[in-house]
Amino acid sequence: MLKKLTPLAVAAGLLGSVLTATEAVAADPAPTGVTIAWKDSTHEFVRVTWTEDGDLPNKVVLRTGTSSTYLPVFVPAGAPNVVDYPAARLEPYSGQVRIDVSVGTEAGETSPAGFSPRFDTIVAAPAERVSVTLSGTSGLRVQWKAGYSEFDGTPNDPLDLVDSTRYTPRLVAGGKLTDLAVASQATAVTVASHALPYQIDVLASNEWGTVSRRLGGASAGGLKAVIPTWVKSGSPTSQPTITGTVAARNAPVYLQARNTATSAWYTASSQQAVNGTFKFLLGASGSRHYRVLVPNYTDAAGIAYFGSYSAAVATTVQVNTWGARFTPATVRRGQTATAEVRHSPTCSYAVVLQRWTGKTWSTVGFVRTDMGVARGYVKGAAAGRVAYRYYFPALTLNGYKYAAAYSANFVLTTT
């Protein structure tokens, strides 16, 4: 004879209790035919049923291992042999578990336990990112697959469902969550366009619960470049640079150049950003137009950054001079001193040595540089101090132009 249905709510106050089965004198036979099944298609409750001889009270518990029992429910005599456990209450007890049913009350059991087949409570495997693809100016497509899952130690148990995992993609932007689709077995989602930045979370759910994982997102490239309009050619102690920042900490960055305003762009240099910063050394390269390119880039976390170009800048490179001096700097009348200066680019061409007359600079003579070093010779004519300098005319080297420059002033003392 069936007893009255006893929902788990009757013992809701006891569900959190942890009990250990007590040994009792077995005066009654163990219940038989303990079965477990889903109550209905919602898979919210696990229904436990059993049979026994007579109209007796029952104790129903969840057993883990060999001795620990949880979630006790007491069914009074005269009630149906049925208990419905919320799946959400069973799920925390992972591993292989079973339902034990014995004759008994809160005071103890009076029979051995009849028990159900063992079963597991494995929540859906979290989604694992397969790819993140940028599209258009702000669109994104994310694909995924089932990730790592717990080992199923009770395959094909009465509660196992085939292909029960469903995925719900969500857009996270501005502190708000928006479902992009209803839960389904689909493993991809496309965001046609949306204000940047945003992220994509995917909820994986099955009969035992839900787990969420962030699979990717989209952001602007955030390129900021500082390209100078006028620099000196590089020297051993100083280098002209193009610097900047990008949003992606390790994105590739390309320096592009062209020789004239109408010629084609080409890649002059490339590097990977370091903590979101980059620096290109221009060295002794001549006057060119420059721009910086950051391509579309997806980082290890699945955040995709939309690429962009910086504004193009025409950079004029001036001949760089350093180390202008006389050797020796002091001579007697009639003695000769060497007027030396170094320059970049390190080519050979004619430069002009000049002398200050007190009113203007006059030409002393032309000096041929030798691979980046100019050496002229001056004879001390009259006692006193006279300032000199070198003038470096504009030049074209390997198709690149360099603007003219003057060296620093340097003084010859004659005694």
VOPAGU-2260 file (C-alpha; in pm, 1 decimal, decimal comma):
REM VOPAGU-2260
SITE   aa  ch    i         X         Y         Z
SITE  MET   A    0       0,0       0,0       0,0
SITE  LEU   A    1     140,2     339,8     -99,5
SITE  LYS   A    2     185,1     601,0     164,6
SITE  LYS   A    3     100,1     971,4     143,4
SITE  LEU   A    4     335,3    1185,2     -78,9
SITE  THR   A    5     592,6    1362,4     137,0
SITE  PRO   A    6     768,1    1652,8     -39,5
SITE  LEU   A    7    1117,8    1735,5      69,4
SITE  ALA   A    8     984,4    2061,4     209,4
SITE  VAL   A    9     844,1    1868,5     505,6
SITE  ALA   A   10    1198,4    1814,3     620,9
SITE  ALA   A   11    1342,9    2138,8     482,1
SITE  GLY   A   12    1473,0    2232,3     821,3
SITE  LEU   A   13    1675,0    1912,9     833,0
SITE  LEU   A   14    1821,3    1912,3     482,4
SITE  GLY   A   15    2143,0    2069,7     595,2
SITE  SER   A   16    2204,0    1815,9     868,9
SITE  VAL   A   17    2488,9    1570,6     847,3
SITE  LEU   A   18    2411,5    1238,6    1009,4
SITE  THR   A   19    2592,0     913,1    1042,6
SITE  ALA   A   20    2385,0     597,4    1019,1
SITE  THR   A   21    2343,8     443,4    1361,3
SITE  GLU   A   22    2353,0      77,2    1423,0
SITE  ALA   A   23    2016,1     -54,6    1541,9
SITE  VAL   A   24    1860,2    -389,2    1604,3
SITE  ALA   A   25    1708,6    -482,9    1270,5
SITE  ALA   A   26    1356,0    -566,7    1360,4
SITE  ASP   A   27    1215,5    -485,8    1015,9
SITE  PRO   A   28    1313,5    -599,8     665,3
SITE  ALA   A   29    1493,9    -347,9     442,7
SITE  PRO   A   30    1286,1    -157,1     186,4
SITE  THR   A   31    1335,3    -286,6    -166,6
SITE  GLY   A   32    1315,5    -151,9    -519,9
SITE  VAL   A   33    1465,4     185,6    -433,7
SITE  THR   A   34    1455,5     380,9    -760,9
SITE  ILE   A   35    1567,3     726,3    -868,1
SITE  ALA   A   36    1440,5     920,5   -1169,6
SITE  TRP   A   37    1369,3    1273,4   -1276,7
SITE  LYS   A   38    1029,8    1383,7   -1155,6
SITE  ASP   A   39     945,7    1554,8   -1488,3
SITE  SER   A   40    1096,9    1719,2   -1795,7
SITE  THR   A   41    1207,4    2028,9   -1603,4
SITE  HIS   A   42    1473,5    1819,8   -1428,4
SITE  GLU   A   43    1435,3    2026,1   -1113,7
SITE  PHE   A   44    1357,2    1734,4    -878,9
SITE  VAL   A   45    1492,7    1382,3    -836,9
SITE  ARG   A   46    1212,6    1145,0    -736,0
SITE  VAL   A   47    1291,1     857,4    -501,1
SITE  THR   A   48    1046,2     564,8    -469,4
SITE  TRP   A   49    1061,9     229,7    -290,7
SITE  THR   A   50     849,8     -64,4    -177,7
SITE  GLU   A   51     822,9    -244,9     157,8
SITE  ASP   A   52     608,9    -485,3     352,0
SITE  GLY   A   53     362,5    -314,3     580,1
SITE  ASP   A   54     271,6      42,4     661,3
SITE  LEU   A   55     589,7     172,2     825,0
SITE  PRO   A   56     770,3     504,7     873,3
SITE  ASN   A   57    1080,0     559,9     663,9
SITE  LYS   A   58    1406,5     748,3     676,0
SITE  VAL   A   59    1551,3     860,6     340,7
SITE  VAL   A   60    1910,3     996,3     317,9
SITE  LEU   A   61    2176,3    1079,9      63,0
SITE  ARG   A   62    2486,0     867,9     120,5
SITE  THR   A   63    2840,9     954,4      11,9
SITE  GLY   A   64    3118,6     703,6      56,8
SITE  THR   A   65    3054,8     428,7     308,5
SITE  SER   A   66    2936,6     616,4     616,1
SITE  SER   A   67    2843,5     982,5     564,5
SITE  THR   A   68    2479,3    1065,0     513,4
SITE  TYR   A   69    2309,9    1397,2     438,7
SITE  LEU   A   70    1972,8    1555,4     367,1
SITE  PRO   A   71    1756,0    1324,7     583,6
SITE  VAL   A   72    1383,4    1313,1     510,8
SITE  PHE   A   73    1141,3    1129,6     742,6
SITE  VAL   A   74     828,3     983,8     587,2
SITE  PRO   A   75     553,7     900,4     838,3
SITE  ALA   A   76     361,9     576,1     830,2
SITE  GLY   A   77      62,6     601,0     599,9
SITE  ALA   A   78     231,7     840,4     350,7
SITE  PRO   A   79     323,2     738,8      -8,1
SITE  ASN   A   80     668,3     590,7     -59,0
SITE  VAL   A   81     788,8     896,5    -252,0
SITE  VAL   A   82    1039,4    1176,8    -181,0
SITE  ASP   A   83    1133,4    1453,7    -424,0
SITE  TYR   A   84    1482,1    1598,6    -378,7
SITE  PRO   A   85    1562,4    1935,1    -542,0
SITE  ALA   A   86    1851,3    1874,7    -779,7
SITE  ALA   A   87    2013,0    2194,9    -655,2
SITE  ARG   A   88    2037,3    2042,8    -305,8
SITE  LEU   A   89    2195,6    1721,7    -431,4
SITE  GLU   A   90    2450,7    1881,2    -664,8
SITE  PRO   A   91    2699,3    2000,8    -397,5
SITE  TYR   A   92    2763,9    1638,7    -299,3
SITE  SER   A   93    2994,2    1545,5    -583,6
SITE  GLY   A   94    3135,5    1209,8    -673,4
SITE  GLN   A   95    2945,5     882,2    -659,5
SITE  VAL   A   96    2643,0     905,8    -431,0
SITE  ARG   A   97    2327,0     705,4    -369,3
SITE  ILE   A   98    1995,5     724,6    -186,3
SITE  ASP   A   99    1942,9     499,2     117,8
SITE  VAL   A  100    1594,1     415,3     245,5
SITE  SER   A  101    1536,4     239,2     575,4
SITE  VAL   A  102    1250,1     182,2     817,8
SITE  GLY   A  103    1287,1     434,6    1094,2
SITE  THR   A  104    1215,3     768,9    1250,8
SITE  GLU   A  105    1415,9    1055,0    1400,1
SITE  ALA   A  106    1492,4     822,5    1688,5
SITE  GLY   A  107    1679,2     575,4    1466,2
SITE  GLU   A  108    1649,9     300,4    1204,3
SITE  THR   A  109    1480,2     -32,3    1266,1
SITE  SER   A  110    1590,6    -200,2     944,4
SITE  PRO   A  111    1889,3    -226,0     715,5
SITE  ALA   A  112    1891,1      23,0     428,9
SITE  GLY   A  113    1769,6     -46,8      82,7
SITE  PHE   A  114    1961,6     166,5    -164,2
SITE  SER   A  115    1936,9     312,3    -511,3
SITE  PRO   A  116    2191,3     276,5    -790,7
SITE  ARG   A  117    2486,2     509,4    -747,8
SITE  PHE   A  118    2476,4     831,8    -950,2
SITE  ASP   A  119    2682,0    1146,6   -1005,6
SITE  THR   A  120    2594,2    1516,7    -989,5
SITE  ILE   A  121    2827,4    1661,3   -1252,5
SITE  VAL   A  122    2754,4    2018,5   -1357,7
SITE  ALA   A  123    2797,5    2102,5   -1727,2
SITE  ALA   A  124    3154,3    2144,9   -1847,6
SITE  PRO   A  125    3234,5    2515,6   -1890,9
SITE  ALA   A  126    3259,2    2648,2   -2244,8
SITE  GLU   A  127    3612,4    2660,4   -2384,7
SITE  ARG   A  128    3709,7    2927,4   -2636,3
SITE  VAL   A  129    3786,2    2805,8   -2989,7
SITE  SER   A  130    3818,7    3137,6   -3170,9
SITE  VAL   A  131    3745,0    3508,6   -3150,7
SITE  THR   A  132    3707,7    3688,4   -3482,8
SITE  LEU   A  133    3667,3    4061,4   -3539,1
SITE  SER   A  134    3426,7    4182,8   -3801,7
SITE  GLY   A  135    3353,5    4529,0   -3938,6
SITE  THR   A  136    3428,9    4821,0   -3710,8
SITE  SER   A  137    3293,0    4678,5   -3385,0
SITE  GLY   A  138    3155,5    4329,5   -3452,6
SITE  LEU   A  139    3271,1    4004,5   -3299,2
SITE  ARG   A  140    3216,3    3632,3   -3350,3
SITE  VAL   A  141    3299,7    3390,5   -3069,9
SITE  GLN   A  142    3310,4    3012,8   -3109,5
SITE  TRP   A  143    3348,3    2758,2   -2829,4
SITE  LYS   A  144    3334,7    2391,1   -2738,3
SITE  ALA   A  145    3275,9    2191,6   -2422,0
SITE  GLY   A  146    3572,2    2224,4   -2188,8
SITE  TYR   A  147    3709,3    1994,4   -1922,0
SITE  SER   A  148    3450,7    1794,9   -1727,7
SITE  GLU   A  149    3467,2    1584,8   -1414,2
SITE  PHE   A  150    3519,2    1211,8   -1457,4
SITE  ASP   A  151    3189,1    1028,3   -1478,5
SITE  GLY   A  152    3226,4     737,0   -1240,1
SITE  THR   A  153    2870,9     613,7   -1293,8
SITE  PRO   A  154    2815,4     615,4   -1669,6
SITE  ASN   A  155    2457,6     560,5   -1782,6
SITE  ASP   A  156    2315,8     596,8   -1432,2
SITE  PRO   A  157    1936,9     651,5   -1408,0
SITE  LEU   A  158    1979,3    1030,0   -1390,3
SITE  ASP   A  159    2217,0    1071,6   -1683,6
SITE  LEU   A  160    2074,5    1271,6   -1972,5
SITE  VAL   A  161    2210,7    1263,4   -2326,6
SITE  ASP   A  162    2337,8    1593,8   -2471,8
SITE  SER   A  163    2177,6    1793,6   -2194,5
SITE  THR   A  164    2425,9    2082,2   -2191,8
SITE  ARG   A  165    2288,9    2412,0   -2319,0
SITE  TYR   A  166    2477,5    2737,3   -2376,1
SITE  THR   A  167    2359,6    3092,4   -2316,6
SITE  PRO   A  168    2587,8    3363,9   -2459,7
SITE  ARG   A  169    2577,2    3698,0   -2281,3
SITE  LEU   A  170    2705,0    4043,3   -2367,0
SITE  VAL   A  171    2863,5    4236,0   -2080,2
SITE  ALA   A  172    2888,9    4611,4   -2134,3
SITE  GLY   A  173    2855,0    4917,1   -1915,1
SITE  GLY   A  174    2791,2    4701,7   -1609,2
SITE  LYS   A  175    2490,4    4531,6   -1770,6
SITE  LEU   A  176    2432,5    4170,6   -1878,8
SITE  THR   A  177    2228,3    4102,4   -2191,9
SITE  ASP   A  178    2142,5    3753,8   -2318,2
SITE  LEU   A  179    2235,0    3728,8   -2684,7
SITE  ALA   A  180    2037,5    3408,0   -2743,1
SITE  VAL   A  181    1822,5    3157,1   -2556,2
SITE  ALA   A  182    1993,1    2851,6   -2410,2
SITE  SER   A  183    2068,9    2600,2   -2684,5
SITE  GLN   A  184    2332,4    2359,8   -2810,0
SITE  ALA   A  185    2472,7    2624,1   -3047,2
SITE  THR   A  186    2845,7    2682,6   -3000,9
SITE  ALA   A  187    2891,6    3024,5   -3160,1
SITE  VAL   A  188    2751,3    3375,5   -3133,1
SITE  THR   A  189    2793,1    3687,1   -3345,8
SITE  VAL   A  190    2767,4    4046,7   -3229,9
SITE  ALA   A  191    2702,1    4249,3   -3544,2
SITE  SER   A  192    2809,6    4576,3   -3385,2
SITE  HIS   A  193    2817,5    4734,8   -3042,5
SITE  ALA   A  194    2979,6    5026,2   -2866,5
SITE  LEU   A  195    3328,7    4934,3   -2747,8
SITE  PRO   A  196    3441,6    4788,7   -2517,1
SITE  TYR   A  197    3234,9    4481,0   -2437,0
SITE  GLN   A  198    3287,2    4119,7   -2329,2
SITE  ILE   A  199    3120,5    3787,9   -2406,2
SITE  ASP   A  200    3032,4    3540,6   -2128,3
SITE  VAL   A  201    2891,8    3195,0   -2199,6
SITE  LEU   A  202    2681,2    3006,6   -1945,8
SITE  ALA   A  203    2695,0    2629,2   -1973,4
SITE  SER   A  204    2403,2    2460,1   -1797,7
SITE  ASN   A  205    2264,5    2111,7   -1750,7
SITE  GLU   A  206    2033,1    1938,3   -1508,3
SITE  TRP   A  207    2273,5    1987,5   -1218,9
SITE  GLY   A  208    2361,1    2351,3   -1252,4
SITE  THR   A  209    2523,3    2634,3   -1444,2
SITE  VAL   A  210    2879,8    2753,5   -1483,1
SITE  SER   A  211    2981,0    3079,1   -1651,2
SITE  ARG   A  212    3306,2    3161,1   -1826,5
SITE  ARG   A  213    3429,2    3477,0   -2000,9
SITE  LEU   A  214    3542,8    3374,5   -2347,5
SITE  GLY   A  215    3644,0    3705,4   -2501,9
SITE  GLY   A  216    3553,7    4058,6   -2585,1
SITE  ALA   A  217    3619,5    4350,3   -2814,4
SITE  SER   A  218    3802,3    4675,2   -2757,5
SITE  ALA   A  219    3943,7    4966,2   -2953,7
SITE  GLY   A  220    4310,9    4939,3   -3040,7
SITE  GLY   A  221    4380,2    5257,8   -2845,3
SITE  LEU   A  222    4674,4    5360,8   -3064,8
SITE  LYS   A  223    4852,8    5683,0   -2968,5
SITE  ALA   A  224    5172,6    5769,8   -3153,5
SITE  VAL   A  225    5416,2    6058,6   -3112,8
SITE  ILE   A  226    5589,3    6122,9   -3446,8
SITE  PRO   A  227    5826,2    6423,9   -3453,6
SITE  THR   A  228    5826,7    6667,0   -3744,5
SITE  TRP   A  229    6195,9    6763,4   -3706,7
SITE  VAL   A  230    6481,6    6553,2   -3567,2
SITE  LYS   A  231    6858,8    6528,6   -3587,8
SITE  SER   A  232    7015,8    6222,5   -3744,2
SITE  GLY   A  233    7119,8    5963,4   -3487,7
SITE  SER   A  234    7451,5    5976,2   -3304,1
SITE  PRO   A  235    7625,8    5727,6   -3071,7
SITE  THR   A  236    7470,1    5904,1   -2771,0
SITE  SER   A  237    7127,2    6006,1   -2903,0
SITE  GLN   A  238    6865,3    5855,5   -3127,4
SITE  PRO   A  239    6553,5    6015,8   -3276,8
SITE  THR   A  240    6248,9    5807,6   -3187,7
SITE  ILE   A  241    5882,5    5750,7   -3257,9
SITE  THR   A  242    5699,7    5644,6   -2943,1
SITE  GLY   A  243    5345,5    5560,3   -2836,0
SITE  THR   A  244    5101,5    5335,8   -2658,9
SITE  VAL   A  245    4838,6    5076,0   -2749,7
SITE  ALA   A  246    4554,9    4921,5   -2549,2
SITE  ALA   A  247    4672,8    4563,8   -2604,0
SITE  ARG   A  248    4980,4    4512,2   -2387,7
SITE  ASN   A  249    5161,7    4283,1   -2631,8
SITE  ALA   A  250    5016,0    4376,3   -2970,1
SITE  PRO   A  251    5236,2    4384,6   -3280,8
SITE  VAL   A  252    5317,3    4737,9   -3399,8
SITE  TYR   A  253    5442,9    4839,4   -3744,1
SITE  LEU   A  254    5624,5    5157,7   -3842,3
SITE  GLN   A  255    5540,8    5244,1   -4201,0
SITE  ALA   A  256    5722,2    5498,3   -4417,2
SITE  ARG   A  257    5712,9    5653,1   -4760,1
SITE  ASN   A  258    5969,3    5875,5   -4930,1
SITE  THR   A  259    5728,4    6131,2   -5072,0
SITE  ALA   A  260    5370,8    6237,4   -5014,4
SITE  THR   A  261    5256,3    6038,7   -5318,4
SITE  SER   A  262    5471,6    5724,4   -5299,4
SITE  ALA   A  263    5357,9    5389,4   -5158,3
SITE  TRP   A  264    5381,6    5301,9   -4790,3
SITE  TYR   A  265    5620,3    5027,4   -4683,7
SITE  THR   A  266    5715,5    4871,7   -4349,7
SITE  ALA   A  267    6029,0    5034,9   -4211,6
SITE  SER   A  268    6032,9    4845,6   -3880,8
SITE  SER   A  269    5815,4    4631,1   -3655,9
SITE  GLN   A  270    5806,5    4516,7   -3294,8
SITE  GLN   A  271    5579,5    4384,8   -3024,1
SITE  ALA   A  272    5451,7    4631,1   -2767,1
SITE  VAL   A  273    5589,9    4589,8   -2416,3
SITE  ASN   A  274    5329,8    4653,6   -2148,0
SITE  GLY   A  275    5134,3    4857,2   -2401,5
SITE  THR   A  276    5421,6    5084,6   -2509,8
SITE  PHE   A  277    5647,4    5097,9   -2815,1
SITE  LYS   A  278    5953,7    5289,8   -2933,6
SITE  PHE   A  279    6104,8    5294,5   -3281,4
SITE  LEU   A  280    6462,1    5419,3   -3320,6
SITE  LEU   A  281    6502,4    5613,9   -3643,7
SITE  GLY   A  282    6882,2    5604,3   -3638,7
SITE  ALA   A  283    7039,1    5788,4   -3929,0
SITE  SER   A  284    6749,6    5738,6   -4169,1
SITE  GLY   A  285    6666,4    6043,6   -4376,7
SITE  SER   A  286    6358,1    6260,9   -4411,3
SITE  ARG   A  287    6044,4    6056,2   -4472,3
SITE  HIS   A  288    5672,3    6040,4   -4405,9
SITE  TYR   A  289    5584,1    5810,7   -4115,2
SITE  ARG   A  290    5276,1    5648,3   -3969,3
SITE  VAL   A  291    5219,3    5368,2   -3716,6
SITE  LEU   A  292    4995,2    5067,9   -3781,0
SITE  VAL   A  293    4847,6    4837,9   -3517,4
SITE  PRO   A  294    4665,4    4546,8   -3686,7
SITE  ASN   A  295    4366,9    4358,7   -3549,0
SITE  TYR   A  296    4495,0    4159,5   -3253,7
SITE  THR   A  297    4350,2    3905,6   -3010,3
SITE  ASP   A  298    4528,4    3847,6   -2681,9
SITE  ALA   A  299    4553,9    3531,0   -2473,8
SITE  ALA   A  300    4237,5    3620,6   -2280,4
SITE  GLY   A  301    4031,1    3637,0   -2601,5
SITE  ILE   A  302    4001,7    4016,0   -2599,8
SITE  ALA   A  303    4011,7    4129,0   -2963,0
SITE  TYR   A  304    4142,7    4475,9   -3040,7
SITE  PHE   A  305    4043,6    4663,3   -3354,8
SITE  GLY   A  306    4349,8    4784,2   -3543,4
SITE  SER   A  307    4410,9    5137,8   -3667,3
SITE  TYR   A  308    4660,6    5377,2   -3826,2
SITE  SER   A  309    4807,2    5687,3   -3668,8
SITE  ALA   A  310    4803,5    6015,0   -3858,6
SITE  ALA   A  311    5080,7    6044,8   -4117,1
SITE  VAL   A  312    5358,3    6291,9   -4033,4
SITE  ALA   A  313    5633,2    6432,5   -4258,8
SITE  THR   A  314    5955,1    6406,5   -4056,5
SITE  THR   A  315    6250,9    6622,5   -4161,1
SITE  VAL   A  316    6588,7    6482,3   -4056,6
SITE  GLN   A  317    6874,4    6726,9   -4008,0
SITE  VAL   A  318    7245,1    6647,3   -4033,1
SITE  ASN   A  319    7368,1    6591,3   -3678,1
SITE  THR   A  320    7708,8    6724,6   -3565,0
SITE  TRP   A  321    7901,4    6673,6   -3244,1
SITE  GLY   A  322    8250,1    6694,2   -3096,7
SITE  ALA   A  323    8351,1    7016,4   -3273,5
SITE  ARG   A  324    8692,3    7124,5   -3135,0
SITE  PHE   A  325    9045,9    7237,1   -3206,8
SITE  THR   A  326    9338,3    7005,8   -3139,8
SITE  PRO   A  327    9520,1    7164,0   -2975,6
SITE  ALA   A  328    9286,1    7443,3   -2867,2
SITE  THR   A  329    9577,9    7681,0   -2789,2
SITE  VAL   A  330    9870,0    7750,7   -3028,1
SITE  ARG   A  331   10150,2    8000,2   -3072,6
SITE  ARG   A  332   10148,5    8234,4   -3367,1
SITE  GLY   A  333   10239,8    8045,4   -3681,8
SITE  GLN   A  334   10145,7    7705,7   -3540,7
SITE  THR   A  335    9865,3    7494,9   -3694,7
SITE  ALA   A  336    9560,4    7343,6   -3513,3
SITE  THR   A  337    9320,8    7080,2   -3641,4
SITE  ALA   A  338    8953,4    7180,8   -3659,3
SITE  GLU   A  339    8768,7    6853,7   -3610,6
SITE  VAL   A  340    8398,2    6764,1   -3607,6
SITE  ARG   A  341    8195,6    6444,0   -3645,3
SITE  HIS   A  342    7860,0    6404,4   -3814,9
SITE  SER   A  343    7572,4    6173,0   -3901,0
SITE  PRO   A  344    7491,4    6034,5   -4151,3
SITE  THR   A  345    7845,4    5900,6   -4182,3
SITE  CYS   A  346    7906,0    5981,4   -4545,9
SITE  SER   A  347    8181,2    6178,6   -4720,6
SITE  TYR   A  348    8104,4    6521,0   -4869,6
SITE  ALA   A  349    8221,8    6880,9   -4874,2
SITE  VAL   A  350    8145,3    7105,1   -4575,0
SITE  VAL   A  351    8242,6    7464,6   -4501,6
SITE  LEU   A  352    8470,0    7584,5   -4219,5
SITE  GLN   A  353    8368,0    7935,2   -4108,4
SITE  ARG   A  354    8528,3    8202,3   -3884,1
SITE  TRP   A  355    8364,6    8479,5   -3681,5
SITE  THR   A  356    8501,6    8818,7   -3784,3
SITE  GLY   A  357    8336,8    9006,6   -3504,1
SITE  LYS   A  358    8052,2    9106,3   -3731,0
SITE  THR   A  359    7973,5    8808,6   -3949,8
SITE  TRP   A  360    8074,7    8453,9   -4035,6
SITE  SER   A  361    8323,3    8429,1   -4320,3
SITE  THR   A  362    8435,8    8124,6   -4515,4
SITE  VAL   A  363    8774,1    7984,6   -4423,9
SITE  GLY   A  364    8753,0    7704,2   -4678,0
SITE  PHE   A  365    8589,8    7380,5   -4787,3
SITE  VAL   A  366    8673,0    7060,0   -4605,9
SITE  ARG   A  367    8608,2    6710,2   -4736,6
SITE  THR   A  368    8468,0    6482,8   -4467,5
SITE  ASP   A  369    8591,5    6124,4   -4444,2
SITE  MET   A  370    8323,8    5875,9   -4336,5
SITE  GLY   A  371    8165,5    6106,1   -4082,2
SITE  VAL   A  372    8471,1    6303,2   -3967,2
SITE  ALA   A  373    8582,4    6645,7   -4096,1
SITE  ARG   A  374    8935,5    6773,8   -4027,5
SITE  GLY   A  375    9038,7    7121,3   -4136,9
SITE  TYR   A  376    9362,4    7302,5   -4051,7
SITE  VAL   A  377    9398,3    7657,2   -3919,6
SITE  LYS   A  378    9724,2    7850,0   -3855,7
SITE  GLY   A  379    9731,0    8090,5   -3562,7
SITE  ALA   A  380    9788,4    8433,9   -3717,8
SITE  ALA   A  381    9749,1    8685,8   -3436,8
SITE  ALA   A  382    9724,0    8663,6   -3061,4
SITE  GLY   A  383    9369,2    8635,4   -2933,0
SITE  ARG   A  384    9062,3    8415,8   -2936,7
SITE  VAL   A  385    8865,3    8342,7   -3255,4
SITE  ALA   A  386    8540,4    8138,9   -3286,8
SITE  TYR   A  387    8491,4    7888,2   -3567,2
SITE  ARG   A  388    8213,1    7661,1   -3682,0
SITE  TYR   A  389    8131,8    7415,7   -3959,4
SITE  TYR   A  390    7843,0    7451,1   -4200,2
SITE  PHE   A  391    7698,7    7123,9   -4332,9
SITE  PRO   A  392    7495,8    7178,5   -4651,0
SITE  ALA   A  393    7176,9    6980,1   -4717,4
SITE  LEU   A  394    7248,3    6647,6   -4880,7
SITE  THR   A  395    7077,0    6350,1   -5038,4
SITE  LEU   A  396    7205,8    6005,8   -4945,9
SITE  ASN   A  397    7062,8    5678,5   -5077,5
SITE  GLY   A  398    6757,1    5870,0   -5195,7
SITE  TYR   A  399    6691,3    6030,5   -4854,2
SITE  LYS   A  400    6723,1    6401,7   -4785,9
SITE  TYR   A  401    6896,0    6559,4   -4485,5
SITE  ALA   A  402    6852,4    6921,9   -4387,2
SITE  ALA   A  403    7152,5    7154,5   -4350,5
SITE  ALA   A  404    7308,7    7218,2   -4011,0
SITE  TYR   A  405    7576,8    7415,2   -3827,7
SITE  SER   A  406    7812,6    7266,2   -3575,1
SITE  ALA   A  407    7850,9    7414,9   -3231,8
SITE  ASN   A  408    8099,2    7705,8   -3210,8
SITE  PHE   A  409    8454,9    7617,9   -3104,0
SITE  VAL   A  410    8741,9    7855,1   -3020,7
SITE  LEU   A  411    9109,5    7870,4   -3115,1
SITE  THR   A  412    9336,1    8065,7   -2878,3
SITE  THR   A  413    9660,2    8204,6   -3020,8
SITE  THR   A  414    9936,5    8331,8   -2792,5
